[in-house]
Amino acid sequence: MSSLPDVPLSVLDLSPVSEGNSVGETLRNTLDLARAAERLGYHRYWLAEHHNMPGIASSATAVLIGHVADATERIRVGSGGIMLPNHAPLVVAEQFGTLEAFHPGRIDLGIGRAPGTDQRTALALRGPGGLSAENFPEHLQELIGYFTHSEARGVNAVVAEGNQPPVWLLGSSGFSAQLAGRLGLPFSFAHHFAAENTIPAVQLYRENFQPGVLDEPYVMLGVSVVAAETDDRAQFLAGPSGLTFLSLRRGRPIALPTPEEAAEYPYTEMDRAFLADRFGSSIIGSPETVHKGLEQLLADTGANELMITTMVHGHADRVRSYELIAGLKS
C-alpha cells in the first residue's frame, strides 16, 4: 500500500462525551488526544462550538483552545469553528487576540455562520432581537477590523491589535464558499455532514477566488473517519455515532453510547436508510480501506488539507484510529 498524497492531515475534535464519562474526563481526554496528535505529526487541532448537546463538551471553545495550546508545543490550535452570530465580533477579537498573544503563530480562527445548536438555544445565546446570520458578512468584516487600531472607529480591541491569527471561513453550502473566495480567505468545508455539496462548494470557492489574504485558493475538507485493524471492527466502533445522530434528530440528544448498545438497538428500515444517507461520506474500515477512501476524496476534490473527525465511544479506540490514519502518510 503506497502512502497518501502529500497533504497535511489535521484533527477536528468535538470533545465527545461518552456514556459513563464525566465532562471533566472528557476534557482531559481532549488534552490527551491533542498531545497524541502532535506526536503523530498532525498539522492542526481544531475544536468546534456546539451548545445544549449532552454528547459534546466543546461549547466554551475559546477556553478549550487555550488549554489545548498550553498542553502542546508545536501543533496549530484553533476553532472549527466559532459561530459568529452567537457572539459580538469585539468579544471574538479579544478572545483570539489574547490566544494569539499567548501562543504566537499557533492559533487559527475558523468562523462559521450556523448556530451550532437548535433555535431555542440560539435565542438563549443571542437574546431577543440579538445577533443574526443575516448580517454575517458585515460582522465578519467588523471582527477582522478589530485586529488593527482605528481612531475613527472609537472602539478598539486592544489585546487583538497586532495579534491576528489566520482567519478561515467554514461552510456546508455555497454561501461561505463564495464569500471566502471573494475575500481571498482559506476555506474549510464540512464534507462530513454535507457531502452532497462538497464539489459544488469547492468549485464556487475556486471560481470566486480573488487574491487577498491568500494568493491562491486553499481548501480543507472535514472528513469523518473511523480506522481500526479490520473493517468489521471499525464498523462496530462507528455504530454509536449513528445512534447519537438518530436520537438528536428525534429531539432526544444523548451522550455517545457504547458500541454494544448501538449494535443491539432495534433500528427500523427507515432508520437504516436515513443513517446510510447521513453517513455515506464517512470513511470507515481498516487502514487499507481508509487509505482508498481518502485517496479517492483527494482525487475528486483536489483538497489541500484533510481535517479528520472521529466520534467513537472509547478514548483508546479514538487515539488508535488517529494513529492508524497517521501511519498512512509514511
C-alpha positions as CSV (number, residue, x, y, z in Angstrom):
1,M,0.0,0.0,0.0
2,S,1.5,3.3,-1.1
3,S,1.5,6.4,1.2
4,L,-1.2,9.0,0.9
5,P,-0.6,12.1,-1.3
6,D,1.5,14.7,0.5
7,V,-1.2,16.9,2.0
8,P,-1.4,17.9,5.7
9,L,-3.7,15.9,8.0
10,S,-5.4,17.7,10.9
11,V,-7.9,16.9,13.7
12,L,-11.4,18.2,14.4
13,D,-12.4,17.4,17.9
14,L,-15.9,17.9,19.3
15,S,-14.8,16.6,22.8
16,P,-17.4,13.8,22.6
17,V,-18.9,12.9,26.0
18,S,-19.2,9.1,26.2
19,E,-21.9,7.4,28.3
20,G,-20.5,6.8,31.7
21,N,-17.8,9.6,31.4
22,S,-18.0,13.0,33.1
23,V,-17.3,16.3,31.4
24,G,-14.0,16.5,33.3
25,E,-12.9,13.1,32.0
26,T,-13.9,14.1,28.5
27,L,-12.0,17.4,28.6
28,R,-8.9,15.6,29.9
29,N,-9.3,13.1,27.0
30,T,-9.2,16.1,24.6
31,L,-5.9,17.2,26.0
32,D,-4.5,13.7,25.8
33,L,-5.7,13.4,22.2
34,A,-4.1,16.7,21.3
35,R,-0.8,15.6,22.7
36,A,-1.1,12.4,20.7
37,A,-2.0,14.3,17.5
38,E,1.1,16.5,17.9
39,R,3.3,13.4,18.5
40,L,1.8,11.8,15.4
41,G,2.5,14.7,13.1
42,Y,-0.9,16.2,12.6
43,H,-0.8,19.8,11.3
44,R,-3.6,21.5,13.4
45,Y,-6.1,20.7,16.1
46,W,-9.5,22.4,15.9
47,L,-12.3,22.5,18.4
48,A,-16.0,23.0,17.4
49,E,-18.6,25.2,19.0
50,H,-21.8,23.3,19.8
51,H,-24.3,24.0,22.6
52,N,-27.0,22.2,24.6
53,M,-25.8,18.7,23.4
54,P,-25.2,16.0,26.1
55,G,-22.7,14.3,23.9
56,I,-20.4,17.4,23.1
57,A,-18.2,19.2,25.6
58,S,-16.5,21.8,23.4
59,S,-19.1,24.6,23.9
60,A,-16.7,27.0,25.6
61,T,-14.5,26.8,22.5
62,A,-12.0,29.6,23.1
63,V,-11.4,28.5,26.7
64,L,-10.7,24.9,25.5
65,I,-8.4,26.2,22.7
66,G,-6.3,27.9,25.4
67,H,-5.9,24.7,27.4
68,V,-5.1,22.6,24.3
69,A,-2.5,25.1,23.2
70,D,-1.0,25.1,26.8
71,A,-0.8,21.3,26.7
72,T,1.0,21.2,23.4
73,E,4.1,22.8,21.9
74,R,4.0,23.0,18.1
75,I,0.7,21.9,16.6
76,R,-1.6,24.7,15.4
77,V,-4.8,25.0,17.6
78,G,-8.0,26.7,16.6
79,S,-11.7,26.8,16.1
80,G,-13.7,24.7,13.7
81,G,-15.4,26.9,14.3
82,I,-16.6,29.9,16.3
83,M,-20.2,30.5,15.2
84,L,-20.1,34.3,14.8
85,P,-23.9,35.0,15.0
86,N,-23.6,33.8,18.6
87,H,-21.0,36.4,19.6
88,A,-20.3,40.1,19.4
89,P,-17.3,40.5,16.9
90,L,-15.5,42.6,19.5
91,V,-15.5,39.7,22.0
92,V,-14.3,37.2,19.5
93,A,-11.4,39.5,18.5
94,E,-10.5,40.0,22.2
95,Q,-10.5,36.3,22.8
96,F,-8.5,35.2,19.8
97,G,-6.1,38.2,20.1
98,T,-5.4,37.0,23.6
99,L,-4.9,33.4,22.5
100,E,-2.5,34.6,19.7
101,A,-0.6,36.8,22.2
102,F,-0.1,33.7,24.4
103,H,0.7,31.4,21.6
104,P,2.1,33.4,18.7
105,G,1.9,31.7,15.3
106,R,-0.1,28.7,16.6
107,I,-3.7,29.9,16.7
108,D,-6.4,29.6,13.9
109,L,-9.7,31.4,13.9
110,G,-12.2,29.4,11.9
111,I,-15.6,31.3,11.6
112,G,-19.0,29.8,10.8
113,R,-22.4,31.3,10.5
114,A,-24.6,28.4,11.7
115,P,-25.9,28.5,15.2
116,G,-24.2,25.2,16.3
117,T,-27.4,24.3,18.1
118,D,-31.2,24.4,18.0
119,Q,-33.1,27.6,17.6
120,R,-34.3,27.8,21.2
121,T,-30.7,27.6,22.4
122,A,-29.6,30.1,19.8
123,L,-32.1,32.5,21.2
124,A,-30.7,32.0,24.7
125,L,-27.2,32.7,23.3
126,R,-28.1,35.8,21.3
127,G,-31.0,37.2,23.3
128,P,-34.3,38.6,21.8
129,G,-33.5,40.9,18.9
130,G,-29.9,39.9,19.1
131,L,-27.3,38.9,16.5
132,S,-28.3,37.3,13.3
133,A,-26.7,35.3,10.5
134,E,-28.3,37.7,8.0
135,N,-25.5,40.2,8.8
136,F,-22.7,37.7,8.7
137,P,-20.5,39.4,6.0
138,E,-20.7,42.7,7.9
139,H,-20.0,41.1,11.2
140,L,-17.0,39.2,9.7
141,Q,-15.5,42.4,8.4
142,E,-16.1,44.1,11.8
143,L,-14.3,41.2,13.5
144,I,-11.3,41.4,11.2
145,G,-11.2,45.1,11.6
146,Y,-10.7,44.9,15.3
147,F,-7.2,43.3,14.8
148,T,-5.9,46.8,13.7
149,H,-6.2,50.1,15.6
150,S,-8.7,52.7,14.4
151,E,-9.0,56.2,15.9
152,A,-12.1,56.8,13.7
153,R,-13.9,53.8,15.0
154,G,-13.5,54.8,18.6
155,V,-13.9,51.2,19.9
156,N,-10.8,49.0,19.8
157,A,-9.9,45.5,20.9
158,V,-6.6,46.4,22.5
159,V,-5.4,42.9,23.1
160,A,-6.2,41.9,19.4
161,E,-4.1,44.7,17.8
162,G,-1.1,43.1,16.2
163,N,-2.2,39.7,17.3
164,Q,-4.4,38.5,14.4
165,P,-4.4,34.7,13.8
166,P,-5.2,33.4,10.3
167,V,-9.0,33.7,9.7
168,W,-10.8,30.8,7.9
169,L,-14.3,30.6,6.7
170,L,-16.2,27.4,7.4
171,G,-19.2,26.3,5.3
172,S,-21.6,23.5,4.3
173,S,-23.1,25.2,1.3
174,G,-22.2,27.8,-1.4
175,F,-22.7,31.0,0.7
176,S,-19.5,30.8,2.7
177,A,-17.6,29.3,-0.3
178,Q,-18.3,32.4,-2.4
179,L,-17.6,34.8,0.4
180,A,-14.3,33.1,1.3
181,G,-13.3,33.3,-2.4
182,R,-14.2,36.9,-2.8
183,L,-12.2,37.8,0.4
184,G,-9.2,35.6,-0.5
185,L,-9.5,33.6,2.7
186,P,-8.8,29.9,3.2
187,F,-12.0,27.8,3.2
188,S,-12.9,24.7,5.2
189,F,-15.9,22.7,4.0
190,A,-17.9,20.3,6.2
191,H,-17.8,17.3,3.9
192,H,-18.5,15.1,6.9
193,F,-22.1,16.2,7.1
194,A,-22.8,17.9,3.7
195,A,-21.1,15.7,1.2
196,E,-23.6,16.3,-1.5
197,N,-22.5,20.0,-1.6
198,T,-18.7,19.3,-1.4
199,I,-17.7,19.5,-5.1
200,P,-20.1,22.4,-6.0
201,A,-19.0,24.4,-3.0
202,V,-15.3,23.8,-3.7
203,Q,-15.9,24.8,-7.3
204,L,-17.7,28.0,-6.2
205,Y,-14.9,28.9,-3.9
206,R,-12.2,28.5,-6.6
207,E,-14.3,30.3,-9.3
208,N,-14.9,33.3,-7.0
209,F,-11.4,33.4,-5.5
210,Q,-9.7,36.8,-5.6
211,P,-6.2,37.2,-4.2
212,G,-6.5,38.8,-0.7
213,V,-5.1,37.2,2.4
214,L,-4.0,34.3,0.2
215,D,-2.6,34.5,-3.3
216,E,-4.2,31.1,-4.3
217,P,-7.2,29.2,-3.1
218,Y,-6.7,26.8,-0.1
219,V,-9.4,24.1,0.6
220,M,-9.6,22.0,3.7
221,L,-12.2,19.3,4.0
222,G,-13.7,18.0,7.2
223,V,-13.9,14.2,6.9
224,S,-15.5,11.6,9.3
225,V,-13.1,8.7,9.6
226,V,-13.0,5.6,11.9
227,A,-10.0,3.4,11.5
228,A,-9.3,0.1,13.2
229,E,-7.3,-3.1,12.5
230,T,-10.2,-4.6,10.4
231,D,-13.2,-3.3,8.5
232,D,-15.6,-5.2,10.9
233,R,-14.0,-3.7,14.0
234,A,-14.2,-0.2,12.5
235,Q,-17.8,-0.6,11.6
236,F,-18.6,-1.8,15.2
237,L,-16.8,1.2,16.7
238,A,-18.6,3.7,14.4
239,G,-22.1,2.5,15.5
240,P,-22.5,4.9,18.4
241,S,-22.1,8.0,16.2
242,G,-25.1,6.9,14.1
243,L,-27.3,6.2,17.1
244,T,-26.4,9.6,18.7
245,F,-27.4,11.4,15.5
246,L,-30.6,9.5,15.2
247,S,-31.5,10.4,18.8
248,L,-30.7,14.1,18.1
249,R,-32.9,14.1,15.1
250,R,-35.8,12.8,17.2
251,G,-35.3,15.6,19.7
252,R,-33.7,13.5,22.4
253,P,-30.0,14.1,22.3
254,I,-27.8,11.7,24.3
255,A,-24.2,11.1,25.3
256,L,-22.3,8.8,23.0
257,P,-23.5,5.2,23.7
258,T,-21.3,2.1,23.8
259,P,-20.8,0.2,20.6
260,E,-22.6,-2.7,22.1
261,E,-25.7,-0.6,22.8
262,A,-25.6,0.7,19.3
263,A,-25.3,-2.8,17.8
264,E,-28.2,-4.0,19.8
265,Y,-30.5,-1.1,19.1
266,P,-33.7,-2.1,17.1
267,Y,-33.3,0.1,14.0
268,T,-36.2,0.3,11.6
269,E,-35.6,0.1,7.9
270,M,-36.3,3.8,7.7
271,D,-33.6,4.4,10.4
272,R,-31.1,2.4,8.5
273,A,-31.8,4.2,5.2
274,F,-31.5,7.6,7.0
275,L,-28.2,6.7,8.6
276,A,-26.8,5.2,5.3
277,D,-27.6,8.5,3.6
278,R,-26.3,10.7,6.5
279,F,-23.1,8.8,7.0
280,G,-22.5,7.8,3.4
281,S,-19.5,10.1,3.2
282,S,-17.8,8.6,6.3
283,I,-14.7,6.5,5.7
284,I,-14.8,3.5,8.0
285,G,-12.5,0.5,7.9
286,S,-9.0,-1.0,8.1
287,P,-6.0,1.1,7.1
288,E,-6.3,-0.1,3.6
289,T,-10.0,0.8,3.3
290,V,-9.3,4.2,4.8
291,H,-6.4,4.8,2.5
292,K,-8.5,4.1,-0.6
293,G,-11.3,6.4,0.7
294,L,-9.1,9.3,1.5
295,E,-7.1,8.9,-1.7
296,Q,-10.3,9.0,-3.8
297,L,-11.6,12.1,-1.9
298,L,-8.4,13.9,-2.6
299,A,-8.6,12.9,-6.3
300,D,-12.2,14.0,-6.6
301,T,-11.8,17.4,-4.9
302,G,-8.1,18.4,-5.1
303,A,-8.3,19.4,-1.5
304,N,-5.1,21.0,0.0
305,E,-5.7,19.5,3.5
306,L,-7.9,17.0,5.3
307,M,-9.3,17.5,8.8
308,I,-10.2,14.2,10.4
309,T,-13.0,13.9,12.9
310,T,-13.5,10.6,14.8
311,M,-16.5,10.0,17.0
312,V,-16.2,6.7,18.9
313,H,-17.1,5.8,22.5
314,G,-13.7,4.6,23.8
315,H,-10.9,7.1,24.2
316,A,-8.2,4.5,23.5
317,D,-10.1,3.5,20.3
318,R,-10.2,7.1,19.2
319,V,-6.5,7.6,19.8
320,R,-5.8,4.3,17.9
321,S,-7.8,5.4,14.9
322,Y,-5.7,8.6,14.6
323,E,-2.6,6.5,15.0
324,L,-3.6,4.3,12.1
325,I,-4.6,7.2,9.9
326,A,-1.2,9.0,10.6
327,G,0.5,5.8,9.6
328,L,-0.9,6.1,6.1
329,K,1.4,9.1,5.5
330,S,4.6,7.0,6.0
